[in-house]
Amino acid sequence: MRTARIGGPVSAARRFSAGVLVALSVALGSAATTPAAQAADLELLSCVGSGANTYQPGVTAQPRVVTIDSSADYDSCVSSGSPTITSGGYAIVANGLVSCLGGGVSITVTITWNTGETTTVAAVGLVVLRPANEVVVVYQGTVTAGRFTGAAVVMTAALINATPAQCFTAEGVTGTSGPANITITRLT
């Protein structure tokens, strides 16, 4: 029986995700000490979970337009201003110019929270390949409708490419999955 070795990539993905969260925390902490931030309260929602993408056609070493079926389940959320929101998720279809080495994607996603509320986010993402075959996607955008309208959003995913050799085939890589996070910040 062949077992998959996932400790390295998953650990690296978790370290990346933790690093993003620490950087955001430091940035938000700095913003909270400015006079403008002292005049208003800062609401913060942070969630961790998992994400998965499928690609049609598959992603290869050469950039090409790819249709991406993307989903995320945020199974653990904490909030400074919305304690009833404890989980959420989305599923979308987007198009982007990507390769196994990088690319970019613009998305509009509607996240449905456990409370039944929704949050629509418009964001631009940068896709980069990291060591250990992680496809790291960082989206930055704004909430355009629903709960948290006007808030800033950072979404990250460290999706593991379990078949990196597929990058050099005509079929390409057809799917990735791994840890996903979202942070929403808003001055109230």
Secondary structure, DSSP 8 states (H G I E B T S, - for coil): ------HHHHHHHHHHHHHHHHHHHHHHHHHHTSHHHHHS-EEEEEEEEEEEEEEEEEE-SS-EEEEEEEEEEEEEEEESS-TT---EEEEEEEEEEEETTEEEEEEEEEEEETTS-EEEEEEEEEEEEEGGGEEEEEEEEEEEEETTTT-EEEEEEEEE-S-GGGGGSSS-EEEEEEEEEEEEEEE-
